[in-house]
Amino acid sequence: MEDASAPGMVAAFDRSADERTDPDLITRLVADADTRVLLIDADRAPVDAAGALVLVPVAVALDVAAAIAVADAALPAMSERFAFLGRRDGVAVLLAAVPGAAELAQGATTDGGPGPHPTAVRSVTNADGSPITNAAHPRPTAWASLRVLHPVLAAPDGALLLEAVSLARWMVDAGHCAFCGAVTRITTGGWARTCTACGREHFPRTDPAVIVAVTDGDRLLLGSNAMWEQRRYSCFAGFVEAGESLEEAVRREVKEESGIDVEHVAYAGSQAWPFPRSLMLGFRAQARDARTAHPDGEEILDVRWFTRGEIRAAYAGDLDLLLPGKPSIAHELISGWAAETDSSGPGPAAGERA
């Protein structure tokens, strides 16, 4: 199955956006025993023992929400935490934004991976006093972050998790109107908020960012960010500024970070990435004069020209160089270029600096 995160790929998960116009959609799906819920705490989601994404029945989601409400009474009502993600194999899937659930379930871990099983949290009970959850559908105890899960999930679940984390972060952060400060209410199946005072509609925000593979014949220019290990290199990237076209953003970012003027800018694919709420737009571009390459000295501390042989060796583990891994769009840009055939014979010496 194709990876939905790869540039240009179409997700195998059906968002079923036409259903969002039903004003009773969430109420109806919450009452449906077949509905499944993806719990999201920041960028974390429940996983099973094999590391696969876990979808729970609505009753379990309500149980978890009630448990975290004990710890944080300021959280909104459950009706303001549900959103309709779409359908997987015809089954409706809801998002439940449950900040704090992972800590209550297992205790926080430093890397976002599954942690120790905790003491139990408070349960909600049925009218007869019996627990809502049961042995067939227990509360999740193991959680993992998007960064840990995304490289290993199959296409439908990878697309589902990206969508859920992106939407959940907005749902938690956008509880008040940006214009007047009044409380907003969830509408359109969780994909919009309406201000209770001024009536303005608010929608999930997406910030476009460009990421560029810069070439000079059979060489690829990569940069090392000041926040990375010295041996880590990647493509040049940055956010699109107000009033700027994507092509203009490509030229500006590459010039600012590497000193290179580029031409022949060509779109190569995209990838959603909710850190903080980005849509990464991939491009390839050619350097006008490779001799002008130099790091900006602040964000980028080093720039280097690499041959295809070096990139292949790095991904094979035969070169002491750290490159972006799957399924990032940076990996797709770099590995896609490296898979092509050289056009001009042997390249420069290994690891030549600009």
Rosetta silent file (secondary structure, phi, psi, omega in degrees, C-alpha in Angstrom):
SEQUENCE: MEDASAPGMVAAFDRSADERTDPDLITRLVADADTRVLLIDADRAPVDAAGALVLVPVAVALDVAAAIAVADAALPAMSERFAFLGRRDGVAVLLAAVPGAAELAQGATTDGGPGPHPTAVRSVTNADGSPITNAAHPRPTAWASLRVLHPVLAAPDGALLLEAVSLARWMVDAGHCAFCGAVTRITTGGWARTCTACGREHFPRTDPAVIVAVTDGDRLLLGSNAMWEQRRYSCFAGFVEAGESLEEAVRREVKEESGIDVEHVAYAGSQAWPFPRSLMLGFRAQARDARTAHPDGEEILDVRWFTRGEIRAAYAGDLDLLLPGKPSIAHELISGWAAETDSSGPGPAAGERA
SCORE:     score description
SCORE:     0.000 S_00000001
   1 L     0.000  139.614 -177.776    0.000    0.000    0.000 S_00000001
   2 L   -71.254  149.173  179.999    1.269    3.442   -0.873 S_00000001
   3 L   -80.252  117.805 -177.400    2.393    5.772    1.874 S_00000001
   4 L   -67.307  -17.163 -178.136   -0.161    8.576    2.239 S_00000001
   5 L   -83.830  -15.076 -177.746    2.495   10.842    3.681 S_00000001
   6 L   -67.743  150.028 -177.835    4.658   10.775    0.574 S_00000001
   7 L   -54.404  130.093  175.723    4.560   13.893   -1.608 S_00000001
   8 L    80.972   -5.753 -178.440    1.558   13.944   -3.911 S_00000001
   9 L   -75.033  146.824  176.368    0.022   10.787   -2.500 S_00000001
  10 L   -97.081  127.939 -177.116   -3.736   10.610   -1.950 S_00000001
  11 L   -63.958  142.083  179.230   -4.707    9.358    1.501 S_00000001
  12 L   -81.351   -3.840  179.000   -6.562    6.038    1.597 S_00000001
  13 L   -93.066  132.674 -176.648   -8.739    7.391    4.420 S_00000001
  14 E   -90.254  113.515  178.985  -12.048    8.994    3.345 S_00000001
  15 L   -70.829  -20.774  175.975  -12.634   12.352    5.045 S_00000001
  16 L    47.822   51.503 -172.612  -16.264   12.257    3.848 S_00000001
  17 H   -62.296  -25.133 -178.788  -16.433   16.048    4.066 S_00000001
  18 H   -64.820  -22.166 -179.778  -20.003   16.222    2.710 S_00000001
  19 H   -74.664  -19.175 -175.113  -21.281   14.755    5.987 S_00000001
  20 H   -64.918  -21.140 -177.963  -19.993   17.719    8.021 S_00000001
  21 H   -73.228  -12.453  177.836  -22.942   19.896    6.940 S_00000001
  22 L   -73.836  114.087 -176.941  -25.309   17.778    9.061 S_00000001
  23 L   -66.001  -18.687 -179.713  -25.822   19.842   12.258 S_00000001
  24 L  -102.058   12.637 -173.482  -26.659   16.668   14.208 S_00000001
  25 H   -57.320  -53.096 -175.957  -23.702   14.676   12.895 S_00000001
  26 H   -63.339  -44.946  179.310  -21.657   14.505   16.110 S_00000001
  27 H   -58.476  -43.809 -178.638  -24.701   13.783   18.293 S_00000001
  28 H   -66.729  -42.249 -177.611  -25.803   11.019   15.964 S_00000001
  29 H   -72.911  -32.796  176.011  -22.383    9.401   15.720 S_00000001
  30 H   -62.919  -32.482 -179.159  -21.785    9.561   19.475 S_00000001
  31 L   -83.967   -6.964 -177.112  -24.990    7.560   19.910 S_00000001
  32 L   -89.910  121.227 -177.515  -23.956    4.984   17.284 S_00000001
  33 L   -65.361  -21.222 -179.403  -22.363    1.866   18.799 S_00000001
  34 L   -82.385  -15.594 -178.741  -20.367    1.278   15.604 S_00000001
  35 L   -63.512  140.723  175.321  -18.595    4.645   15.786 S_00000001
  36 E  -118.050  154.267 -172.567  -14.938    4.560   16.689 S_00000001
  37 E  -127.735  134.842  172.668  -12.880    7.335   18.308 S_00000001
  38 E  -101.449  113.659  178.698   -9.241    8.329   17.978 S_00000001
  39 E   -79.777  134.488  179.132   -8.066    9.875   21.255 S_00000001
  40 E  -130.526  124.452  173.134   -5.470   12.642   20.878 S_00000001
  41 E  -118.239  103.230 -174.226   -3.412   14.204   23.659 S_00000001
  42 L    59.723 -108.946  177.645   -1.235   16.911   22.070 S_00000001
  43 L  -111.982   18.448 -176.381    0.632   14.838   19.436 S_00000001
  44 E  -109.412  149.595  179.488    0.077   11.458   21.106 S_00000001
  45 E  -140.034  157.597  179.308   -2.389    8.675   20.368 S_00000001
  46 E   -70.310  145.302  176.522   -3.112    5.241   21.873 S_00000001
  47 E  -133.789  157.624  176.167   -1.280    2.213   20.499 S_00000001
  48 L   -91.383 -172.801 -176.143   -1.512   -1.515   21.052 S_00000001
  49 L   -63.807  -24.651 -179.903    1.302   -3.903   21.997 S_00000001
  50 L   -90.924    0.126 -179.926    2.405   -4.081   18.364 S_00000001
  51 L    85.791   11.193  179.256    2.559   -0.296   18.030 S_00000001
  52 L   -85.645  151.669  179.432   -0.563   -0.035   15.866 S_00000001
  53 E   -63.450  138.077 -179.039   -3.028    2.834   16.222 S_00000001
  54 L  -110.969  125.356  171.596   -5.964    2.066   18.546 S_00000001
  55 L  -105.150  135.205 -174.131   -9.504    3.314   17.890 S_00000001
  56 E  -114.697  158.173  172.765  -11.886    2.992   20.827 S_00000001
  57 E   -64.791  160.622 -178.810  -15.686    2.893   21.192 S_00000001
  58 H   -57.593  -39.127 -178.210  -17.420    6.129   22.164 S_00000001
  59 H   -58.893  -38.176  178.425  -18.030    4.820   25.692 S_00000001
  60 H   -68.847  -40.397  178.168  -14.296    4.495   26.273 S_00000001
  61 H   -61.329  -41.626  178.219  -13.671    8.004   24.954 S_00000001
  62 H   -65.409  -37.440  178.103  -16.292    9.384   27.354 S_00000001
  63 H   -62.739  -46.294  179.534  -14.692    7.429   30.192 S_00000001
  64 H   -64.282  -42.845 -179.532  -11.253    8.872   29.430 S_00000001
  65 H   -62.373  -41.061  178.385  -12.666   12.389   29.107 S_00000001
  66 H   -64.594  -36.018 -179.862  -14.419   12.124   32.454 S_00000001
  67 H   -66.042  -43.919 -178.340  -11.191   10.930   34.056 S_00000001
  68 H   -74.112  -23.168  177.436   -9.114   13.855   32.835 S_00000001
  69 H   -64.031  -27.650  176.808  -11.883   16.304   33.827 S_00000001
  70 H   -63.601  -37.910 -177.723  -11.136   15.367   37.443 S_00000001
  71 H   -82.378  -25.947 -176.799   -7.588   16.646   36.967 S_00000001
  72 L  -141.693   91.119 -177.095   -8.529   19.736   34.938 S_00000001
  73 L   -69.448  -12.977 -178.406  -11.970   21.185   35.595 S_00000001
  74 L   -81.101   -7.561 -179.672  -11.272   24.019   33.120 S_00000001
  75 L   -64.834  148.851 -179.338  -11.500   21.698   30.132 S_00000001
  76 L   -69.569  166.223  177.403  -14.492   22.278   27.817 S_00000001
  77 L   -60.576  156.332 -176.429  -17.539   20.033   27.737 S_00000001
  78 H   -59.052  -31.321  179.650  -17.147   16.788   25.811 S_00000001
  79 H   -62.263  -22.771  179.139  -19.347   18.126   22.998 S_00000001
  80 H   -92.678    3.911 -179.397  -16.611   20.690   22.317 S_00000001
  81 L  -113.333   -5.998  178.898  -13.888   18.036   22.072 S_00000001
  82 E   -93.061  144.335  171.813  -15.408   15.788   19.380 S_00000001
  83 E  -146.564  152.104 -179.786  -14.828   16.221   15.644 S_00000001
  84 E   -89.808  116.368 -179.925  -15.666   14.071   12.642 S_00000001
  85 E   -86.190  -33.096 -178.459  -12.519   12.768   10.954 S_00000001
  86 E   140.688 -150.164 -178.350  -14.208   10.700    8.255 S_00000001
  87 E  -131.526  137.441  174.874  -14.685    7.020    7.535 S_00000001
  88 E  -118.044  116.310 -175.355  -12.323    4.085    7.529 S_00000001
  89 L    55.021   37.082  176.967  -13.713    1.056    5.723 S_00000001
  90 L    84.647  -10.062 -178.295  -17.136    2.684    5.971 S_00000001
  91 E   -91.163  130.417  179.262  -16.980    3.093    9.768 S_00000001
  92 E   -66.638  136.109  179.116  -17.334    6.627   11.150 S_00000001
  93 E  -123.336  123.987  176.370  -14.268    7.836   13.057 S_00000001
  94 E  -102.992  151.369  167.983  -14.404   10.711   15.527 S_00000001
  95 E   -95.205  138.041  169.417  -11.565   12.654   17.055 S_00000001
  96 E  -123.490  113.274  177.901  -11.635   13.264   20.801 S_00000001
  97 E   -81.006  111.051 -173.632   -9.203   15.937   21.985 S_00000001
  98 L  -127.670   69.932 -179.470   -8.258   14.787   25.490 S_00000001
  99 L   -58.984  131.215 -179.224   -5.284   16.829   26.758 S_00000001
 100 L    95.992   -9.088 -176.063   -3.651   15.165   29.747 S_00000001
 101 H   -65.796  -38.535 -178.299   -5.005   11.688   29.013 S_00000001
 102 H   -63.890  -41.053  179.793   -1.609   10.169   28.217 S_00000001
 103 H   -65.636  -41.762  178.680   -0.131   11.343   31.521 S_00000001
 104 H   -66.991  -32.355 -176.587   -3.072   10.016   33.471 S_00000001
 105 H   -79.200  -34.965 -171.049   -2.947    6.723   31.613 S_00000001
 106 H  -143.155  -12.867 -171.410    0.752    5.966   31.767 S_00000001
 107 L    87.929  137.998 -176.223    2.885    8.828   33.015 S_00000001
 108 L   -67.123  148.495  173.758    4.743   11.099   30.613 S_00000001
 109 L  -118.521  155.927 -174.183    7.813    9.808   28.747 S_00000001
 110 L   -71.962  -26.743 -175.966   10.637   11.929   27.445 S_00000001
 111 L  -109.297    5.353  179.172   10.363   10.748   23.842 S_00000001
 112 L    81.707    0.852 -179.703    6.600   10.411   23.474 S_00000001
 113 L   -84.195  175.126  179.948    6.815    6.624   23.208 S_00000001
 114 L   -57.889  138.246 -177.842    4.857    4.072   25.226 S_00000001
 115 L  -119.844 -167.659 -176.926    5.586    4.334   28.932 S_00000001
 116 L   -69.078  150.179  176.747    4.849    2.386   32.095 S_00000001
 117 L   -74.001  136.020 -171.023    1.336    1.345   32.915 S_00000001
 118 L   -98.458 -177.017  167.036   -0.094    3.598   35.647 S_00000001
 119 L   -71.110  156.591 -175.553   -2.510    3.368   38.451 S_00000001
 120 L   -69.260  149.890  173.874   -6.101    3.434   37.243 S_00000001
 121 L   -98.490  168.500 -175.452   -7.926    6.696   36.693 S_00000001
 122 L   -64.356  138.815  178.629  -11.503    7.350   37.796 S_00000001
 123 L  -102.313  152.236  169.426  -14.176    5.564   35.749 S_00000001
 124 L   -90.936  144.221 -176.939  -17.628    6.690   34.736 S_00000001
 125 E  -116.039  159.232  172.465  -20.321    4.140   35.572 S_00000001
 126 L   -73.799  176.984 -177.538  -23.645    3.097   34.090 S_00000001
 127 L   -59.861  -30.906 -179.402  -26.915    3.717   35.933 S_00000001
 128 L   -86.475    3.940  178.140  -26.537    0.399   37.775 S_00000001
 129 L    91.461   -4.519  179.782  -23.055    1.316   38.953 S_00000001
 130 L   -78.655  149.851 -179.529  -21.193   -0.991   36.573 S_00000001
 131 E   -62.762  145.935  175.300  -18.176    0.376   34.697 S_00000001
 132 L   -67.569  -41.887  179.890  -18.788    1.725   31.206 S_00000001
 133 L   -81.570  162.632 -179.712  -15.638    0.037   29.958 S_00000001
 134 E  -146.188 -177.484 -175.632  -15.153   -3.720   29.972 S_00000001
 135 L   -62.532  -30.367 -178.740  -12.564   -6.357   29.216 S_00000001
 136 L   -73.687  -29.079 -177.368  -13.304   -6.181   25.477 S_00000001
 137 E  -135.255   69.569  179.220  -12.752   -2.405   25.351 S_00000001
 138 L   -73.912  163.535  174.072  -10.406   -1.266   28.151 S_00000001
 139 L   -66.538  142.442  178.302   -9.027    2.224   28.391 S_00000001
 140 L   -64.079  141.487  178.626   -5.777    2.604   26.431 S_00000001
 141 L  -116.374  -18.597  179.808   -2.669    2.437   28.581 S_00000001
 142 L  -113.648  131.473 -179.801    0.107    2.862   25.992 S_00000001
 143 E  -128.104  153.176  176.146    0.490    6.054   23.956 S_00000001
 144 E  -142.926  156.178 -176.257    3.010    7.169   21.329 S_00000001
 145 E   -84.074  161.119  176.408    3.774   10.422   19.548 S_00000001
 146 H   -57.288  -40.596 -178.522    3.145   11.267   15.911 S_00000001
 147 H   -62.619  -33.426  178.708    6.911   11.488   15.332 S_00000001
 148 H   -77.709  -41.729 -172.424    7.306    7.898   16.580 S_00000001
 149 H   -81.054  -38.390 -169.348    4.237    6.456   14.832 S_00000001
 150 L   -57.121  -39.881 -179.726    4.166    8.212   11.491 S_00000001
 151 L   -66.202  -18.105 -172.553    7.168    6.461    9.909 S_00000001
 152 L  -114.199   -7.182 -177.956    5.725    3.008   10.625 S_00000001
 153 L   -80.955  147.070  173.375    1.968    3.356   10.117 S_00000001
 154 L   -68.131  163.346 -171.712    0.215    2.105    6.977 S_00000001
 155 H   -52.507  -50.416 -176.964   -1.265    4.770    4.689 S_00000001
 156 H   -60.944  -43.568 -178.870   -4.828    4.971    6.052 S_00000001
 157 H   -72.706  -33.335  176.681   -3.718    5.232    9.676 S_00000001
 158 H   -63.966  -43.652  177.750   -0.862    7.595    8.860 S_00000001
 159 H   -65.954  -40.497 -179.990   -3.255    9.964    7.100 S_00000001
 160 H   -63.216  -43.361 -178.358   -5.782    9.621    9.902 S_00000001
 161 H   -67.601  -42.214  176.865   -3.240   10.440   12.610 S_00000001
 162 H   -58.737  -46.341  179.044   -1.904   13.499   10.776 S_00000001
 163 H   -60.875  -45.729 -175.231   -5.444   14.807   10.334 S_00000001
 164 H   -66.097  -45.314 -179.376   -6.380   14.130   13.943 S_00000001
 165 H   -64.323  -42.221  179.628   -3.304   15.759   15.528 S_00000001
 166 H   -61.051  -47.038 -177.069   -3.638   18.831   13.311 S_00000001
 167 H   -71.357  -39.110 -178.389   -7.328   19.288   14.108 S_00000001
 168 H   -64.107  -40.453  179.352   -7.014   18.493   17.822 S_00000001
 169 H   -61.416  -40.299  178.287   -4.313   21.102   18.367 S_00000001
 170 H   -68.660  -41.405 -179.377   -6.575   23.728   16.793 S_00000001
 171 H   -60.116  -39.710 -178.831   -9.613   22.615   18.789 S_00000001
 172 H   -73.090  -36.904 -173.249   -7.718   22.981   22.058 S_00000001
 173 H   -85.704  -19.997 -169.498   -6.089   26.311   21.153 S_00000001
 174 L  -109.582   39.740 -177.587   -9.027   28.113   19.507 S_00000001
 175 L   -74.216  -12.369 -179.506  -11.638   28.121   22.235 S_00000001
 176 E  -127.670  149.902 -178.167  -12.041   31.923   22.102 S_00000001
 177 L   -65.864  131.244  179.662  -12.718   34.328   19.262 S_00000001
 178 L   -72.096  -15.684 -178.664   -9.574   36.018   17.965 S_00000001
 179 L   -91.396  -49.382 -174.660  -11.574   39.201   17.278 S_00000001
 180 L  -115.772  -10.844  177.282  -13.609   39.802   20.434 S_00000001
 181 L    87.003   -1.666 -179.619  -12.360   37.178   22.894 S_00000001
 182 L   -73.963  165.487  179.192  -15.735   35.539   23.488 S_00000001
 183 E   -67.577  141.448  174.919  -16.207   31.764   23.707 S_00000001
 184 E  -107.961  157.670  179.557  -16.577   29.897   20.415 S_00000001
 185 E  -122.003  141.941  179.865  -18.643   26.789   19.757 S_00000001
 186 E   -66.061  133.982  173.510  -17.802   23.826   17.528 S_00000001
 187 E  -137.436  178.379  175.669  -19.757   23.605   14.250 S_00000001
 188 H    51.581   45.931  176.481  -19.469   21.789   10.906 S_00000001
 189 H    64.618   22.566  179.765  -18.609   18.486   12.508 S_00000001
 190 H    98.928   -1.418 -175.173  -15.679   20.021   14.388 S_00000001
 191 L   -99.072    7.209  175.121  -14.139   21.783   11.379 S_00000001
 192 E  -152.738  160.249  173.335  -15.268   25.299   12.295 S_00000001
 193 E  -129.881  139.045  178.501  -15.951   27.418   15.360 S_00000001
 194 E  -115.553  131.033 -179.647  -18.577   30.145   15.653 S_00000001
 195 E   -70.039  132.958 -178.878  -18.199   33.016   18.111 S_00000001
 196 L   -75.460  -11.831 -178.444  -21.062   33.182   20.607 S_00000001
 197 L  -105.853  -58.334 -174.743  -20.827   36.982   20.724 S_00000001
 198 L   -97.535   -9.192  175.437  -19.944   38.450   17.321 S_00000001
 199 L    80.951    1.944  179.720  -20.876   35.426   15.180 S_00000001
 200 L   -66.151  145.211  176.389  -17.582   35.218   13.321 S_00000001
 201 E   -96.768  141.196  177.577  -16.559   31.826   11.977 S_00000001
 202 E  -125.132  143.594 -176.013  -13.085   30.477   12.611 S_00000001
 203 L  -127.909  157.888  178.865  -11.411   27.620   10.773 S_00000001
 204 L   -56.317  134.806 -176.750   -8.321   25.456   11.362 S_00000001
 205 L   -91.229  137.317  173.978   -5.198   27.362   10.409 S_00000001
 206 L  -127.534  127.998 -179.035   -2.597   25.962    8.038 S_00000001
 207 E  -104.212  116.135  179.389    0.725   27.719    7.492 S_00000001
 208 E   -72.835  139.024  176.453    2.413   27.040    4.119 S_00000001
 209 E  -137.247  142.812  178.572    6.147   26.411    4.179 S_00000001
 210 E  -100.178  147.929  174.441    8.516   25.644    1.312 S_00000001
 211 E  -137.085  131.261 -163.814   11.275   23.038    1.374 S_00000001
 212 E  -128.947  132.065  169.495   13.792   22.987   -1.448 S_00000001
 213 E   -98.133  112.566 -176.489   16.289   20.580   -2.982 S_00000001
 214 E   -98.558  127.225 -177.339   18.917   22.784   -4.665 S_00000001
 215 E  -120.730  157.511  172.267   20.995   21.191   -7.422 S_00000001
 216 E  -139.867   92.746 -173.800   23.983   22.066   -9.539 S_00000001
 217 L    63.078 -117.925 -179.094   24.266   19.482  -12.269 S_00000001
 218 L  -100.855   29.665  176.507   24.939   16.202  -10.471 S_00000001
 219 E  -125.260  150.285  179.505   25.376   17.775   -7.048 S_00000001
 220 E  -121.601  130.366  179.656   22.846   18.504   -4.296 S_00000001
 221 E   -94.578  125.351  177.016   23.270   21.351   -1.802 S_00000001
 222 E  -126.563  156.295 -179.187   22.238   20.624    1.792 S_00000001
 223 E  -122.497  155.992  178.036   22.525   22.661    4.962 S_00000001
 224 E  -112.045  117.434 -177.139   23.192   21.918    8.620 S_00000001
 225 E   -73.229  149.212 -178.380   20.928   23.765   11.055 S_00000001
 226 L   -62.848  -21.539 -177.611   22.400   25.355   14.175 S_00000001
 227 L   -90.929   -3.355 -176.290   20.076   23.247   16.345 S_00000001
 228 L  -100.016  169.390  169.216   21.196   19.900   14.883 S_00000001
 229 L   -62.912  155.823 -175.142   24.128   17.577   15.397 S_00000001
 230 L   -64.263  -25.429 -176.603   27.114   18.555   13.237 S_00000001
 231 L   -92.347    3.954 -177.432   26.711   15.550   10.951 S_00000001
 232 E   -97.553  130.983  179.321   23.012   16.181   10.134 S_00000001
 233 L  -133.549  152.434  178.539   22.082   17.824    6.833 S_00000001
 234 E  -156.655 -176.178  177.623   18.805   18.486    5.055 S_00000001
 235 L   -74.185  166.265  177.917   17.076   20.661    2.466 S_00000001
 236 E   -87.301  139.053 -174.256   16.484   24.367    2.965 S_00000001
 237 E  -148.973  156.626  176.586   13.057   25.318    4.287 S_00000001
 238 E  -177.436  163.759 -178.225   11.041   28.216    5.620 S_00000001
 239 E   -76.467  149.797  175.202    7.556   29.683    5.936 S_00000001
 240 L   -77.485  132.030 -179.154    5.864   31.608    3.137 S_00000001
 241 L   -86.276  163.157  179.918    5.538   35.287    4.011 S_00000001
 242 L   -58.332  133.273  177.961    2.412   37.428    3.594 S_00000001
 243 L    74.396   11.899 -174.873    1.793   38.421   -0.016 S_00000001
 244 L  -107.585  136.407  173.526    4.504   36.079   -1.289 S_00000001
 245 L   -77.104  164.373  179.407    4.116   33.446   -3.984 S_00000001
 246 H   -62.547  -41.184 -179.592    5.544   29.975   -3.413 S_00000001
 247 H   -64.852  -39.179  176.660    8.218   30.543   -6.055 S_00000001
 248 H   -64.821  -38.776  178.334    9.229   33.816   -4.431 S_00000001
 249 H   -64.279  -38.990  177.497    9.439   32.084   -1.059 S_00000001
 250 H   -59.842  -49.841 -177.629   11.709   29.418   -2.550 S_00000001
 251 H   -63.929  -41.849 -178.278   14.106   31.995   -3.970 S_00000001
 252 H   -66.621  -48.443 -176.622   14.137   34.093   -0.795 S_00000001
 253 H   -62.408  -45.217 -179.715   14.640   31.206    1.643 S_00000001
 254 H   -64.152  -41.834  178.997   17.424   29.590   -0.353 S_00000001
 255 H   -63.321  -45.088 -178.516   19.187   32.931   -0.807 S_00000001
 256 H   -63.449  -40.778 -172.293   18.881   33.798    2.896 S_00000001
 257 H   -89.362  -28.158 -173.762   20.125   30.453    4.165 S_00000001
 258 H  -126.476   -7.013 -178.601   22.730   29.463    1.566 S_00000001
 259 L    78.321    2.666 -175.305   23.615   32.572   -0.444 S_00000001
 260 L   -94.472  132.969  167.287   22.487   30.826   -3.639 S_00000001
 261 L   -88.731  133.483 -176.811   20.271   32.398   -6.310 S_00000001
 262 E  -117.481  158.717  176.247   18.082   29.702   -7.877 S_00000001
 263 E  -141.290  177.034 -179.609   16.169   29.301  -11.117 S_00000001
 264 E    51.984   50.818  179.644   13.965   26.680  -12.785 S_00000001
 265 E   -72.837  125.952 -177.010   11.873   26.280   -9.623 S_00000001
 266 E  -132.726  133.432  179.336    9.645   23.204   -9.947 S_00000001
 267 E   -69.035  140.880 -176.069    6.985   21.846   -7.595 S_00000001
 268 E  -126.918   -8.590 -179.570    7.686   18.309   -6.319 S_00000001
 269 E   141.660  177.351 -177.283    4.944   17.428   -3.798 S_00000001
 270 E  -144.943  163.995  178.325    3.580   18.267   -0.368 S_00000001
 271 E  -153.407  127.829  173.052    3.179   16.921    3.132 S_00000001
 272 E   -72.674  141.261 -179.887    1.028   18.041    6.048 S_00000001
 273 E  -152.081  107.086 -170.421    3.001   18.430    9.259 S_00000001
 274 L   -82.423   42.215  177.705    1.281   19.793   12.396 S_00000001
 275 L  -127.685   89.640   -0.447    4.386   21.268   14.035 S_00000001
 276 L   -83.309  -34.891 -179.830    3.068   23.754   14.615 S_00000001
 277 L  -162.569   54.137 -168.954    0.467   23.639   11.764 S_00000001
 278 E   -94.836  152.394  163.641    2.455   23.462    8.553 S_00000001
 279 E  -118.388  107.993 -177.222    1.825   22.349    5.020 S_00000001
 280 E   -81.754  121.621 -178.723    5.253   21.538    3.608 S_00000001
 281 E  -109.927  111.761 -173.070    5.436   22.302   -0.117 S_00000001
 282 E   -86.976  141.354  179.389    8.397   20.606   -1.775 S_00000001
 283 E  -139.034  156.799  165.364   10.364   22.079   -4.681 S_00000001
 284 E  -116.990  145.595 -179.269   13.459   21.453   -6.727 S_00000001
 285 E  -149.287  154.136 -179.210   15.529   24.353   -8.027 S_00000001
 286 E  -105.694  138.788  178.119   18.809   24.850   -9.838 S_00000001
 287 E   -74.637  137.271  175.777   21.638   27.023   -8.592 S_00000001
 288 L   -76.122  -40.996  179.985   22.690   29.857  -10.892 S_00000001
 289 L  -143.972  102.309 -176.054   26.249   29.984   -9.521 S_00000001
 290 H   -62.352  -21.505 -176.190   27.315   27.200   -7.151 S_00000001
 291 H   -70.865  -16.645 -177.510   30.407   29.182   -6.112 S_00000001
 292 H   -85.457   -1.464 -175.593   28.302   31.675   -4.128 S_00000001
 293 L   -65.628  129.382  173.907   27.094   29.071   -1.603 S_00000001
 294 L  -160.797  146.600  179.922   27.761   29.955    2.027 S_00000001
 295 L   -71.016  154.692  178.482   25.835   29.472    5.309 S_00000001
 296 L   -74.277  -14.624  176.765   24.074   32.423    6.894 S_00000001
 297 L    81.762   -4.600  178.371   25.991   31.703   10.111 S_00000001
 298 L  -115.101  -69.658  178.090   22.899   31.974   12.320 S_00000001
 299 L   -80.309  -39.935 -179.572   20.248   29.436   11.357 S_00000001
 300 E  -112.152  122.200 -176.843   22.506   27.468    9.000 S_00000001
 301 E   -97.638  -16.970  179.803   26.061   26.779   10.148 S_00000001
 302 E  -154.554  144.128  171.311   27.315   24.760    7.182 S_00000001
 303 E  -128.806  141.831 -177.554   26.378   24.069    3.560 S_00000001
 304 E  -142.501  144.432  172.521   27.840   21.260    1.469 S_00000001
 305 E   -90.531  132.868 -179.391   27.526   19.922   -2.047 S_00000001
 306 E  -122.387  147.253  173.524   26.921   16.169   -2.181 S_00000001
 307 E   -89.229  166.801  176.439   27.074   13.654   -4.999 S_00000001
 308 H   -63.080  -37.050  179.574   24.483   10.956   -5.582 S_00000001
 309 H   -61.433  -39.490  179.246   27.014    8.370   -4.501 S_00000001
 310 H   -67.048  -42.823  179.731   27.461   10.086   -1.140 S_00000001
 311 H   -63.514  -44.077  178.664   23.725   10.344   -0.521 S_00000001
 312 H   -62.064  -41.693  179.775   23.237    6.680   -1.388 S_00000001
 313 H   -64.939  -37.526  179.198   26.121    5.715    0.888 S_00000001
 314 H   -65.070  -43.644  179.750   24.668    7.752    3.745 S_00000001
 315 H   -70.551  -23.743  177.033   21.275    6.075    3.465 S_00000001
 316 L   -83.993   -6.179 -179.211   23.004    2.690    3.279 S_00000001
 317 L    84.411   12.614 -176.956   24.866    3.447    6.519 S_00000001
 318 L   -99.367    2.485  179.129   28.257    3.531    4.787 S_00000001
 319 L  -135.188  135.919 -176.613   28.914    7.263    5.288 S_00000001
 320 L   -76.848   73.946 -175.756   29.043    9.137    8.592 S_00000001
 321 L  -146.963  133.067  179.707   26.233   11.510    7.629 S_00000001
 322 E  -101.898  121.834 -179.549   22.745   11.995    9.092 S_00000001
 323 L  -122.291  160.501 -179.961   19.955   12.640    6.575 S_00000001
 324 L   -58.312  140.454  179.899   16.156   12.956    6.944 S_00000001
 325 L   -97.728  174.494  176.117   14.350    9.653    7.350 S_00000001
 326 L   -66.411  153.064   -3.979   11.052    8.324    6.064 S_00000001
 327 L  -102.291   36.848 -175.261    8.349    9.449    5.624 S_00000001
 328 L   -69.470  153.123  177.932    9.372   13.100    5.584 S_00000001
 329 H   -68.220  -28.289  175.108    9.159   15.128    2.406 S_00000001
 330 H   -60.628  -41.903  177.093   12.831   16.063    2.914 S_00000001
 331 H   -62.502  -42.768 -178.956   13.661   12.370    2.593 S_00000001
 332 H   -62.694  -42.242  179.472   11.536   12.100   -0.542 S_00000001
 333 H   -64.903  -45.629 -175.714   13.290   15.067   -2.156 S_00000001
 334 H   -72.382  -49.577 -177.566   16.793   13.872   -1.283 S_00000001
 335 H   -68.425  -33.010  177.210   16.337   10.142   -1.956 S_00000001
 336 H   -64.399  -41.975  176.570   14.373   10.852   -5.152 S_00000001
 337 H   -65.449  -42.515 -177.494   17.227   12.944   -6.493 S_00000001
 338 H   -65.079  -25.771 -178.645   19.814   10.356   -5.425 S_00000001
 339 L   -77.680  -12.113  179.938   17.942    7.622   -7.289 S_00000001
 340 L   -77.336  168.898 -178.196   18.404    9.421  -10.607 S_00000001
 341 L   -95.781  135.734  177.228   21.290    8.781  -12.974 S_00000001
 342 L   -58.966  144.815 -177.954   24.251   11.145  -13.164 S_00000001
 343 L  -104.992  -11.633 -172.917   24.339   13.129  -16.391 S_00000001
 344 L  -134.319   29.972  176.122   27.969   14.256  -16.473 S_00000001
 345 L    78.128 -159.867 -176.706   30.138   11.424  -15.242 S_00000001
 346 L   -57.903  141.487  179.765   32.100   11.409  -11.948 S_00000001
 347 L   -91.794 -169.293 -178.738   31.279   14.193   -9.503 S_00000001
 348 L   -73.072  177.160  179.567   33.522   16.207   -7.171 S_00000001
 349 L   -61.329  153.235 -175.958   35.375   14.821   -4.199 S_00000001
 350 L   -58.267  133.703  173.170   33.260   13.436   -1.352 S_00000001
 351 L    65.792   29.276 -178.626   31.702   15.985    0.941 S_00000001
 352 L   -61.430  128.130  176.494   32.987   19.045   -0.886 S_00000001
 353 E   -83.745  154.265  179.628   32.081   22.179    1.017 S_00000001
 354 L   -68.348    0.000    0.000   30.801   25.238   -0.747 S_00000001
